[in-house]
């Protein structure tokens, strides 16, 4: 036993950097593939740190490393929040999720910056993990027909977190091909990989991934114009132009008939009757979809009678997505331009009835591509947000409600916040006080990282958070590193629509790349420029 322990200590001391780099590769690969391996790789780093010894030296390196201290201060903020938390169990659970905020900067402080070749391998491990997860999910989707988002959540990580990963992987691969690699085979493989990631983004139907990608394309076009050779710039400009044209074309062709519909919005006569002589219901709801008034020519009496002949689902109950079934039925008939009465319902096929039972509220949702459906849903959500005070059932409206309720409760304690782990409890109270129309199962956190920080730690905590975000890259001139900018775009975009740092996968993605780019990525200390002097060597 003593001999084994001596061997492990000696191995750790002699090959500390090499073994640590191996764990970094595993962690980079696991960010998009396994929450368990994420944790295990960090435990392995901790074990290596202990076995290596040199405790006084490594502690001294940490406390003399400005970047490590600044990045770790986010964890210190959560420690301070413990002292005035009202829900200690949730606070400790939250603290456990946030441990990478201190572990990775602490471990990185005892390492020397990597060379460009090792740094590229870290990116490649991350890209490989994203490819593995997307390929695995795609195969299972094609075999079993299960929704891609559901598969990602069940097998790997939440699709909103994965949208961060796939955007970063796609454009990092493209940038490696332009700046680093020289062989034609690398360019070909990169184009295939980029095409695959784009296809998977379509399958995911995650608007956040496309919005982030659009920002990345704009940045890369300007960056490569000023920093790349004429040949590489023309190559990258062609790729960027094609991507921009594709995004604009698809966006315009999809959204134009949805947001700016040309169909005639037929008004219902006051005394209109069905073919069976029954009066249509009178609704003041002016909500439209695809240019048609949803609640025109609706006779609930006939719909209820005819529906119960065709389905075992209750007309006054819910569909399989827990939506009001009659609302789903009315929208579905509206999408087919049919009157919402017994005649219109009689025109529905058995497949249409099944679609309605499954919660599909528009015929086009069952026939169009995934991203087009998501754009159509988003357009309808915008319409609902304008005309309907109840945000239930659509993500955009719910986010608006989350932000409104968050701001309501933040204003009650704007300076100090409510402490670590209290967000759920505090938001629940705010939903009650504002008499929110959201069902209780949707009483969630702010879905905005800046609001979440403000809610927990007050204005002081928000200022600390913003300082930790912007001071380190500005001080190190890290924005000259295009890979860091890609990461920064992805994380800031996610902060506006998600509580990114409230989950293990989100906080690990953030702190791993932020700490790695700021502490271990090779930099010229005097000018902060990337060391691309090894490009040709790294590409061989």
N, C-alpha and C positions, 0 to 999 in steps of 0.2 A: 504493500500500500504506500509506504514511504517512498519507494523507488518510483512508483507511478506518479506520485505527486511531484517529486523532484523533476521527472521527465516533462510533465505538463508545464511546470514553472519555467523550465529552461526553453522549451519549445515556444512558449508565449513571449519570452524575452528576446529570443533570437529572431523569430519571424513575426513579431508583433504587427508590423505594417502590412505584411503580405496576408496574414490571416484576417486582419481587420478589413482589408480590401475585399477579401472573399465574402465576408459578412455583408459588406456594402452592396455587393452584386446581388446577393440573395434578397436583401431588403428592397433594392430597386425593382427586382423582378416581382416581389410579393405585393407591392403597393396596389396593383390592380388585380391580383389573383388570390390572395389569402390573408385574412385578418390574423389567423393563427400564426402563420410564418412571419408576418410583420412583427408580432410580439416576440416570437422565438428568436429571430435574428437580433433584436435589441437586447434580449437576455443573454445571447451569446456574446455580444459586444461587451456587456457588463462583466461577464465571467472572464473574458480575455483581459479586460482592464484590471481586474483583481489579480489574476494569475501573473500578469506582467510585473506587478510590484511598482516601484518608483513612485509611490503615492505622493510624497512631498513634492517631487518634481512636477508631476502631472497636475496636482492641485495648484501649484504656483503658475503653471502655464495657463490654467483656466482663469485664475483671478487676474492675470495680466493680459488676457485676451479681450480686447474691447468688444469685438463682435460677439464672442461667446456670451459675455455678460449681458449685452443688450438683448440678444435673442432669448436668453434664459429669463429675462425680466418678465416676459409674458407669463411664465409659470409662477414667478414670484407674485404676480398680480393675483393669481388664483389662490395662492397661499394666504395673502392678506385678506382676500374675500371670505376666507373661512371664519374669521373672527367676528363677522356680523351676519353670518348665514343663519337662516331659520330652519333649514332642512339639511342637517349634517350628513345624513345618509346619501342624499343626492349630491351634496358637495364633494364628498369623498369619492363617489363614483365618477363624478366629473373630473376630479383631480387625477384619478387613475387613467382616464382617457387622454388627459393632457400631458402625461409623463414624457412623451417624446419631445415636448417643448424644452425640457431641460436636459434629457439624456443625450440627444444627438449633438447639440452644441458643446456639452460637457466632454463627450468622447472625441469629437472632432478637434477640440482644442489641443489634444495631446498628439496630433498628427501634423506632419508637414504637408503643404499643398501638393496635390498630385501633379503628374505631368499630363500633357494633353492626351496621350495615348490611353492612360488609365481613365481619364475623365470621359473619353469617348466610350470606353467599355461600360461605364456606369449608365450612360444614356442608352447604349445598346441593350443592356440587361432590362432596363425599364421598357423600352420599345418591344422587346421580346415578350415580356409579361403581358403587355396590352394585346399583342398579336395572339398569344396563346388563349387569353380569355375570350377575345372576340371570335376566334376560330372554334373554340369549344362550344360556346353559346350558339353560334350559327349552326353547327352540326346538329345539336340537340333540337334547335328550333325547326330545322328542316325535317328531322326524323319524327318528332313528336308534335310539332305544330304549336308549342307553348310560346307565349309572348316573350320577346327578347328581353324586355325590361324585367319581367318577372324572373326569368332565368338568371340574369345578371345578379339580381338581389339574392336569389336562393343559392347560387353557386359561388359567387365572387363578392362583389360590392354593389351598393346602390347605383342605379343608372346615372343619377345626377353626379355622383363622385366619378364614375367611369367616364363621363363626358369630359371632365377635366383631363383625365389621363389620355384619352384618345386624341384630343386636340393637341396636347403637348407632344405626344408620340409622333403624330402625323407630320407636324411642322419641324420637329427636331430631326426626323429622318430626312426631310427635304433639305434642311439646312446642312446637314452632314454631307449630303450628296453634292451640294453646290460648293461648300467651302473646304471640305476635307478630302473626300474620296476622288481618285483620279481614274480608276479603272472603269471601262464601259459597263462591265458586268454589274458593278455596284450601282451605277445609275439606273440600269434596267430593273434590278431588284427593288431599288427604292421606288421607282414609279409604280411597280406592281403593288408594293406595300402601301403606298399612298392611296392608290386606287381602291385597295381593299378597305382601308380605314374609312375612306369616304363612303363606300357602299354600306359599311356597318353603321356609320352615322345615320344614313338614310333608314336603315332597319330600326335603329333605336328611336328615330323620330324625336330626338332631343333638340329643341330649338336653341337651348343654351350652348350646345356644342357648335352649332352653325354660327351663332352670333359671335362666339369666341374665335372661331376659325376666320370669320370675316375680318375681325380686328387684327389677327395675326397676319393675314394676307396683306393687308394695308401696310403693316409695319415692315414686313420682309421686303416688300417692293421698294420702299424708301431706303431701307438699310442696304440692300444689295446695290442700289443705284450709286450710293456713295462709297461703298467699301469693297465691292467686288470687281473683278476684271470685266472687260467688255464682253468677253465670251460667256462668262458665267452669268453676267447680268442679263444678257439677252435670253439665255436659257431660263433663268428664274423669272424674268419678266413675262416670257411666253407662258410659263406655267401659272404665274399669278393672274395674268390677263384671262387665260382660259377659265381659271377657277372663279374669278370675279364675274366674268360673263355668265358662267353657268349658274352661280348663286343669284345674280340679278335677274337672269332670264327665268329661272325656276320660281324665284320669289314673285316676280311680276306676273308670270303666267298663272301661278297658283292664287295669288292674293287679289289680283285685279278683278276677276269675276266674283270674288268673295267679299272683299272690302268695298269695292265699287261696283255692285251688281247692276246689270242693265235690265233685269226682269221687271215687268210691270207689277207694282204692288197693288193688287186688286182690293178695293174697298168692299166691305160687306154691307149690302142694303139693310136698313133697319128692320124691315119686315120679311127678311129672306127666310124661305122654308126649304127643307130637304125634299127629295123626291117622294118621301113617304108622308109629306105634309106636316112634319114637325118643325118648330121654329129652331133656328140656330141660337146658341147661347150668345149673349152680349158680353164682350170683354173689352175693357179699357186698355189692356196690355197691347202695346204697339211693337213688341219685339219682332224683329225680322230675321230671316236666315235665307241666304242665297236670293235676296231681293223679294222674298214673299213674306207676308204677314203670317206668323205662325198661328195666331189665334183668331184668324178669320175663317168663317164657315165651319164652326165646330158645334157638333150636336152630341153632347156627352151621353145623353139618354140612349141614342142609337149606337154609339161607340161601345158603351158598356154592355148592351144586349148582344151585339154582334161579336165582341171580343170574347165573351164568355162561352160562345159557341165554338170558338177556334182555339182557345188556350186554357190550360189549367191555372195559369197565373191570374191572380185577382186584379181586376181593373183598377181598384182603389189601393192596391198594394205596391210593392217595389219590384223592379227587375233584378237581374243577377248582379248588377253593379250598385245595387241599393239606391237606385234613382226612382223617383215617382214614375210608375209604369205608364200612367195615362199621359204624362208629359212626354215620355219617350215615344209613345205611339203617335201623339199629335205631331211631334216634330218629324217623325218618319214619314207620315202621310204628306206633310208639308213639303218634304224633300222630293216627293214624287208628283207634286202639284195636284194632289187629289183632295177632294172635300173631306173634312174630318167627320164623316157620318157613316152609316151602314153601307152605302154604295161605295165610298172610298175604301173602306176596310175590306169589302168583298173582293176588291181588285188585288189584294195582297196575296202573294204566294206563301206556301208553307215555309219557305226559306226566309221570307220577310218576317213572318210571325216569330220564327226562331231568332232572327236578328234582334227584334224588339225585346224578346225575353232576355237576351244576352246583354241588353243595355245599349245597343247600337241605335242612336237617335237620328241618323241620317243615312239614307241609302248609299250615298257616296262614300261613307266611312267603310263600307263593306267591299267596295270595288276599287277605290283609289289606292295609290302607294302610301306607305306609312308617313313620310314627311309631308305629303300633301294633306293627308287627313289631319295631321297635327297643326298645320297652318290653318286649315278650315276651322278646327276646334278653337284655335287662338283667336281667329277673327270673330267667331261666335261669342267667345268670352269677352272680347272688347265690346261687342254689341250689348251683352248682358250687363256689363259694368256701367254702361250709359243709361240703361233703362230699368234695371232691376236692382233694388236695394238689398236683396238676399244673395250673398256671394256663394252659397252652397253649390257644390257640384262642378265648379270650374276653377282651375288652379290659379289663373290670373286674378280673378276676383277674390279668391281666398287669400292670396298674397297681399292684395291691397288691404284686406281686413286685418291680416296679421300686423302689417306695418302701422295701420291706424290704431289698433289696440295697443301695440308696443309703445307708440309715441304717447298715448294717453297715460299709461302707467309710468313711463320714464319721466314725464313732466311732474309727477308727484314726488320724485326724489331724484332730481336732475343732476345733482352734484356727486353724490356718493353711491347711488345704485342700491341694489338689494342683496349683494353678496354672492359668493360662489354657489352654484347648484340650485339657486332659488328661481330660475327662470320659469320652470313649469308651474310652480306654485303661484308665482306672481302673475303670470299670464292668465292662469285660470281665474284668479280674482278679478283681473281686468276685463275678461270676457263677461263675467257676471255683472260688473259695475256698468259696462257699456251696453248691456242687454243685447249682445251680439246675436244675430240671426243664424250664425253657424251652429250646426249640430255639435254636441259636446265632443264627439269623436274627432272633430277637426279643430279642437282648441289646442293648437300647437304653438311652438316657439316662433320668434319673429320672422324666420326665414330671411334674415339679413344679418350678416356677421357684425357689422358696425352697430346695429341696434342691439344685438345680443350682448356685445361688450358693454355698451352704454347702460343697458338694463342691469347688468350684473355689477359693474364697477363704477358707474357714474361718469361724469364728464372727465374727471381726472384719469380714470381707466381708459377711456376712449382716446385721450391725448397720448397716453403711454403707448397704446396699441398703434396709433398712427405714427408715432415716433419710431417704434420698432419696425414698422413697415418701410418707411421711407428714408430714415437717416442712414442705415447701414449701406444700402446700394448707392446712395448719393455720395457718401463719404469715400467709398471704395471705387466709385465710378463704374459700378457693375452694370449700369445701363448701356455701357459700350459692348457688353457681352450679349450677343443676340439670343443665345440660349436662355440666359437669365430673363431677358425681356419677354420671351415666349412664356416662360413660367409665370412672370409677374402679371402679364395680361390675363392668363387663365385664372389665376387666383383672385385677382381684384374683381374680375367679371363675376366669379362665383360668389364673392362676398356680398354682392348686391342682391342676389336672389336666393341664397342658401345660408344656413348656419354651418358653414364648411368645417369650422374647428370644433364642432360639437360631436363629431363622430371620429372613430379611430382612423378610418381610411383617409378622411379629409385632413385631419391634423397631421398625420404622418406624411402625406403628400406635401403639405405646406412646409413643415419644418425640415424634411429631408432635403428637398431641392433648395429651399432658402438657405439653409446652413451650408449645404455642399457648395453651392455657387459662390457664397460669400466667404467661406472659410477654407475650402480645399481646392476649388477650381484654380488652375494656373493663371496668375496675373502678373503683369509688369508693375512692380510696386511704385515706380515713379509716375507712370502715365495711366495705369489702370487698364491697359490694353490687353487683349487676348494674345497669348503666345501661339500664334499660328505659324511660327517658324518651323514647327515640326510637322506641318501638314502632309508633306509628301511622304515622310517617314511613317506617319500614322496611317496613311492610306495604303501602304504596301502590305 
